[in-house]
Amino acid sequence: MNKRSQQRRATDLARSHASDVLAFLERRVRSAEAADVLADTLLTVWRRCASIPTDEVEARMWFFGVA
């Protein structure tokens, strides 16, 4: 998979699951900090886009693991 495809995959993953990850984070950190943690998570996902699993379920689990 080329870099552009990997970046597109990271974007799609974020669009599909960011709200669920935010809810997950709100249960674990102070609500005011959850959005900042999500922003850091999204940055890490973008930087590590080559590591995103190809399977959708595994990709979602990976995203939560990054968070």
Backbone torsions as a table, in degrees:
resi	resn	phi	psi	omega
1	MET	NA	132.1	-179.2
2	ASN	-80.1	168.2	-175.0
3	LYS	-58.8	-41.8	-179.6
4	ARG	-63.3	-41.0	177.7
5	SER	-65.1	-38.9	178.4
6	GLN	-64.8	-41.2	178.5
7	GLN	-66.7	-38.2	176.4
8	ARG	-63.6	-40.0	178.9
9	ARG	-63.1	-42.1	178.2
10	ALA	-62.3	-41.7	178.9
11	THR	-64.1	-45.2	178.8
12	ASP	-62.8	-41.2	179.0
13	LEU	-61.9	-44.4	179.5
14	ALA	-63.7	-44.8	179.7
15	ARG	-62.3	-37.3	-176.0
16	SER	-76.3	-32.7	-168.1
17	HIS	-127.3	-0.6	-176.1
18	ALA	-60.3	-38.9	-179.1
19	SER	-66.9	-36.4	176.8
20	ASP	-68.5	-40.0	178.0
21	VAL	-65.7	-39.8	177.2
22	LEU	-61.0	-44.7	178.3
23	ALA	-61.7	-40.8	175.9
24	PHE	-58.8	-46.4	-178.9
25	LEU	-67.6	-37.0	179.6
26	GLU	-62.7	-25.2	177.1
27	ARG	-81.4	-12.6	-174.5
28	ARG	-113.8	-22.9	177.7
29	VAL	-129.9	169.2	177.0
30	ARG	-58.5	139.2	-175.5
31	SER	-53.5	-36.9	-179.2
32	ALA	-66.5	-24.9	-178.9
33	GLU	-93.4	-15.5	-174.1
34	ALA	-59.6	-40.5	-179.7
35	ALA	-65.0	-37.2	177.5
36	ASP	-67.2	-40.7	177.7
37	VAL	-64.7	-40.0	176.8
38	LEU	-61.7	-42.9	178.8
39	ALA	-60.1	-43.2	176.6
40	ASP	-63.6	-39.1	178.6
41	THR	-63.0	-45.6	-179.9
42	LEU	-62.9	-37.8	177.0
43	LEU	-63.9	-42.6	177.9
44	THR	-64.7	-42.7	177.4
45	VAL	-59.0	-43.5	180.0
46	TRP	-62.8	-45.0	-178.3
47	ARG	-67.9	-30.2	-177.1
48	ARG	-106.3	28.1	-174.3
49	CYS	-58.8	-25.0	178.2
50	ALA	-70.1	-16.8	-178.3
51	SER	-92.6	-5.1	-177.7
52	ILE	-66.2	124.9	177.9
53	PRO	-61.3	152.0	-179.3
54	THR	-77.3	-31.0	177.7
55	ASP	-70.6	133.4	-175.9
56	GLU	-61.3	-43.8	-179.6
57	VAL	-66.0	-43.8	178.5
58	GLU	-64.9	-36.5	178.3
59	ALA	-64.1	-42.4	177.9
60	ARG	-62.7	-45.6	178.6
61	MET	-62.0	-39.6	178.3
62	TRP	-61.4	-44.8	179.7
63	PHE	-58.5	-46.9	178.0
64	PHE	-64.1	-37.2	177.3
65	GLY	-63.0	-39.0	176.8
66	VAL	-62.9	-41.6	179.9
67	ALA	-64.2	NA	NA
